[in-house]
Amino acid sequence: MRVSAVRMAQHFGQLIKVKGIVTHSLSPFEQRAFAKAVSFGIPNLIRRFRDEVFYVVPPFLIGYATYAWIDGLHHEYSRKNPKDYENDV
């Protein structure tokens, strides 16, 4: 195959023709990127959230409750005992 000016002006994916292989392409200006995003996307989002919420939320709640309990204990143990300083003048 000879390299000609016509071949050099084509895009990278169109530099060679192979017999027996058919390729189709659609212009980016003709594609609908958000086609049916509202009618199918939002119900799908709600369904996926409903399916996964019971796997994700309980560990977070247990972790937060543990953190709050440990933080309260730390605050309680780090305080000074006022009875130790009653007789100071």
Rosetta constraint file for C-alpha pairs under 8 A:
AtomPair CA 3 CA 7 HARMONIC 6.19 0.50
AtomPair CA 3 CA 8 HARMONIC 7.03 0.50
AtomPair CA 4 CA 8 HARMONIC 6.29 0.50
AtomPair CA 5 CA 9 HARMONIC 6.32 0.50
AtomPair CA 6 CA 10 HARMONIC 6.88 0.50
AtomPair CA 7 CA 15 HARMONIC 6.06 0.50
AtomPair CA 8 CA 15 HARMONIC 7.53 0.50
AtomPair CA 10 CA 14 HARMONIC 6.14 0.50
AtomPair CA 10 CA 15 HARMONIC 6.23 0.50
AtomPair CA 11 CA 15 HARMONIC 6.62 0.50
AtomPair CA 26 CA 30 HARMONIC 6.79 0.50
AtomPair CA 26 CA 31 HARMONIC 7.11 0.50
AtomPair CA 27 CA 31 HARMONIC 6.74 0.50
AtomPair CA 36 CA 40 HARMONIC 5.78 0.50
AtomPair CA 36 CA 41 HARMONIC 7.14 0.50
AtomPair CA 37 CA 41 HARMONIC 4.65 0.50
AtomPair CA 37 CA 42 HARMONIC 7.18 0.50
AtomPair CA 38 CA 42 HARMONIC 5.61 0.50
AtomPair CA 39 CA 43 HARMONIC 7.12 0.50
AtomPair CA 40 CA 44 HARMONIC 6.10 0.50
AtomPair CA 41 CA 45 HARMONIC 6.07 0.50
AtomPair CA 42 CA 46 HARMONIC 6.24 0.50
AtomPair CA 43 CA 47 HARMONIC 6.13 0.50
AtomPair CA 44 CA 48 HARMONIC 6.07 0.50
AtomPair CA 45 CA 49 HARMONIC 6.07 0.50
AtomPair CA 46 CA 50 HARMONIC 6.08 0.50
AtomPair CA 47 CA 51 HARMONIC 6.15 0.50
AtomPair CA 48 CA 52 HARMONIC 6.23 0.50
AtomPair CA 49 CA 53 HARMONIC 5.77 0.50
AtomPair CA 50 CA 54 HARMONIC 7.73 0.50
AtomPair CA 52 CA 56 HARMONIC 6.43 0.50
AtomPair CA 53 CA 57 HARMONIC 5.76 0.50
AtomPair CA 54 CA 58 HARMONIC 6.56 0.50
AtomPair CA 55 CA 59 HARMONIC 7.72 0.50
AtomPair CA 56 CA 60 HARMONIC 6.82 0.50
AtomPair CA 57 CA 61 HARMONIC 6.16 0.50
AtomPair CA 58 CA 62 HARMONIC 6.11 0.50
AtomPair CA 59 CA 63 HARMONIC 5.99 0.50
AtomPair CA 60 CA 64 HARMONIC 6.06 0.50
AtomPair CA 61 CA 65 HARMONIC 6.07 0.50
AtomPair CA 62 CA 66 HARMONIC 6.11 0.50
AtomPair CA 63 CA 67 HARMONIC 6.09 0.50
AtomPair CA 64 CA 68 HARMONIC 6.09 0.50
AtomPair CA 65 CA 69 HARMONIC 6.12 0.50
AtomPair CA 66 CA 70 HARMONIC 6.12 0.50
AtomPair CA 67 CA 71 HARMONIC 5.97 0.50
AtomPair CA 68 CA 72 HARMONIC 6.14 0.50
AtomPair CA 69 CA 73 HARMONIC 6.31 0.50
AtomPair CA 70 CA 74 HARMONIC 6.10 0.50
AtomPair CA 71 CA 75 HARMONIC 6.18 0.50
AtomPair CA 72 CA 76 HARMONIC 6.11 0.50
AtomPair CA 73 CA 77 HARMONIC 6.02 0.50
AtomPair CA 74 CA 78 HARMONIC 5.98 0.50
AtomPair CA 75 CA 79 HARMONIC 6.58 0.50
AtomPair CA 81 CA 85 HARMONIC 7.70 0.50
AtomPair CA 82 CA 86 HARMONIC 6.75 0.50
